[in-house]
Amino acid sequence: MSWIIEKRKKGNEIWVSTSTGLNGQLAFRPESIFVGEGYDEREYKRSMELAKVIVKALNEHEKKPLDLSKHPEYESQQDQYYSESTQRHP
């Protein structure tokens, strides 16, 4: 998944959104973050700068592999689910 800057309402709202898949079709549930309004030049510049920082951070985060060792609670939930789903019931 990658993140892009999106302008809505004739460019007066700045959003950071997940990009679409091939041929404009969504391959996953879209997500968006409202960053700010651009009704005046100063607010537009501030919102765009903030949106660029957010897009860069989210795209870098998406590239990192998921390390479950930092989240032992998630790992234990997965183990619990696996053991419950593989048990045989008489």
C-alpha positions as CSV (number, residue, x, y, z in Angstrom):
1,M,0.0,0.0,0.0
2,S,1.3,3.5,-0.7
3,W,0.1,6.9,0.4
4,I,-0.5,10.0,-1.7
5,I,-1.6,13.6,-1.2
6,E,-5.1,14.2,-2.4
7,K,-6.8,17.6,-2.9
8,R,-10.6,17.7,-2.5
9,K,-13.3,20.3,-2.8
10,K,-11.7,22.3,-5.6
11,G,-8.3,22.0,-3.9
12,N,-9.4,23.6,-0.6
13,E,-9.0,20.4,1.5
14,I,-5.8,18.5,1.8
15,W,-5.9,14.8,2.5
16,V,-3.4,12.0,2.7
17,S,-4.9,8.8,1.3
18,T,-4.0,5.3,0.2
19,S,-3.5,5.1,-3.5
20,T,-5.6,2.9,-5.8
21,G,-4.6,-0.3,-7.4
22,L,-4.4,-1.2,-11.1
23,N,-6.8,0.6,-13.4
24,G,-8.0,2.8,-10.6
25,Q,-9.6,-0.2,-8.8
26,L,-9.1,-0.4,-5.0
27,A,-7.3,-3.5,-4.0
28,F,-8.0,-2.9,-0.3
29,R,-10.2,-0.7,1.9
30,P,-9.2,2.9,1.3
31,E,-8.0,5.0,4.2
32,S,-7.7,8.8,4.4
33,I,-6.3,11.4,6.9
34,F,-7.6,15.0,6.8
35,V,-4.5,17.3,7.0
36,G,-5.9,20.8,6.7
37,E,-7.7,23.4,4.7
38,G,-6.3,25.5,1.9
39,Y,-8.7,28.4,1.7
40,D,-5.8,30.9,2.0
41,E,-2.3,30.7,0.8
42,R,-0.6,30.4,4.2
43,E,-2.8,27.6,5.4
44,Y,-2.5,25.8,2.0
45,K,1.4,25.9,2.2
46,R,1.4,24.7,5.8
47,S,-1.1,21.9,5.0
48,M,0.9,20.7,2.0
49,E,4.2,20.7,3.9
50,L,2.6,18.6,6.7
51,A,1.0,16.3,4.1
52,K,4.4,15.7,2.5
53,V,5.9,14.7,5.9
54,I,3.0,12.4,6.6
55,V,3.2,10.7,3.2
56,K,6.9,10.2,3.5
57,A,6.6,8.7,7.0
58,L,3.8,6.4,6.1
59,N,5.4,5.1,2.9
60,E,8.7,4.4,4.7
61,H,6.7,2.6,7.5
62,E,4.9,0.5,4.9
63,K,8.2,-0.7,3.5
64,K,9.5,-2.1,6.8
65,P,8.8,-5.8,7.5
66,L,6.5,-6.5,10.4
67,D,8.6,-7.6,13.4
68,L,6.3,-9.6,15.7
69,S,9.1,-10.0,18.4
70,K,8.3,-6.4,19.4
71,H,4.7,-7.3,19.9
72,P,4.5,-10.4,22.1
73,E,0.8,-9.9,22.8
74,Y,0.1,-10.3,19.0
75,E,2.2,-13.4,18.8
76,S,0.5,-15.0,21.7
77,Q,-2.9,-14.3,20.2
78,Q,-1.9,-16.0,17.0
79,D,-0.5,-19.0,18.9
80,Q,-3.7,-19.2,20.9
81,Y,-5.9,-19.1,17.7
82,Y,-3.7,-21.7,16.0
83,S,-3.9,-24.1,18.9
84,E,-7.7,-23.7,19.3
85,S,-8.3,-24.1,15.6
86,T,-6.2,-27.3,15.3
87,Q,-7.5,-29.1,18.4
88,R,-9.7,-32.2,17.7
89,H,-13.0,-32.3,19.4
90,P,-14.6,-35.7,20.2
